[in-house]
Amino acid sequence: RMGKSECHFINGTEKVRFLDRHFYNREELVRYDSDVGRHVGLTPYGEKVARNWNSNPAILEDARNAVDTFCRHNYEIV
């Protein structure tokens, strides 16, 4: 199992896109895209996981806040 989080900066920190991707056995199962605003399953199992994560307000709020807490916060460092 592997996870990968990415920040895409357009115009400095004015427009920021956050991607949180989850893989198993080199296959991407589920991803969160801040432009979409929810988790999206890319496999049948990933769809179940995404449905579960999207129904949990705490998980969804953490993912939505990551643009500020993860990306913008670390902009100067990166």
C-alpha positions in Angstrom: 0.0 0.0 0.0 1.3 3.5 -0.9 0.0 7.0 -0.7 1.1 10.1 -2.5 0.1 13.7 -1.9 0.8 16.3 -4.5 0.4 20.1 -4.6 0.1 21.9 -8.0 0.7 25.6 -7.8 -0.6 28.0 -10.5 0.2 31.6 -10.0 2.0 31.1 -6.7 -0.5 30.3 -4.0 -3.4 32.0 -5.8 -4.6 28.8 -7.4 -3.6 25.6 -5.7 -4.7 22.0 -6.5 -4.3 19.2 -4.0 -4.2 15.6 -5.1 -4.1 12.7 -2.5 -3.7 9.4 -4.3 -3.8 5.9 -2.8 -2.2 2.8 -4.5 -2.2 -0.9 -3.9 0.1 -3.3 -5.9 1.0 -0.4 -8.2 -2.7 0.3 -9.1 -4.3 3.6 -8.1 -7.5 2.8 -6.1 -8.8 6.1 -4.9 -7.9 9.8 -5.2 -8.9 13.0 -3.7 -8.8 16.0 -6.0 -9.4 19.5 -4.5 -10.9 20.7 -7.8 -13.6 17.9 -7.5 -14.0 18.3 -3.7 -14.5 14.6 -2.9 -12.8 11.2 -3.1 -13.2 9.3 -6.4 -12.8 5.5 -6.7 -10.9 4.3 -9.7 -11.5 0.6 -9.2 -14.5 -1.3 -7.8 -12.9 -1.6 -4.4 -11.7 2.0 -4.6 -15.4 3.1 -5.2 -16.4 1.5 -1.9 -13.5 3.2 -0.1 -14.4 6.5 -1.7 -18.0 6.2 -0.8 -17.0 5.4 2.8 -14.6 8.3 3.1 -17.0 10.8 1.4 -19.7 9.9 4.0 -17.4 10.7 6.9 -17.4 14.5 7.5 -14.1 14.5 9.4 -12.2 12.7 6.6 -13.7 15.0 4.0 -13.0 18.1 6.0 -9.4 17.1 6.5 -9.0 16.5 2.8 -10.6 19.9 1.9 -8.4 21.7 4.4 -5.2 20.2 3.0 -5.0 22.9 0.3 -4.2 25.4 3.1 -2.6 23.2 5.8 -0.4 21.1 3.5 0.1 22.9 0.3 0.1 26.6 1.1 1.7 26.0 4.5 4.7 24.3 2.8 4.9 26.5 -0.3 8.0 28.4 0.8 9.8 25.2 1.8 9.1 23.4 -1.4 
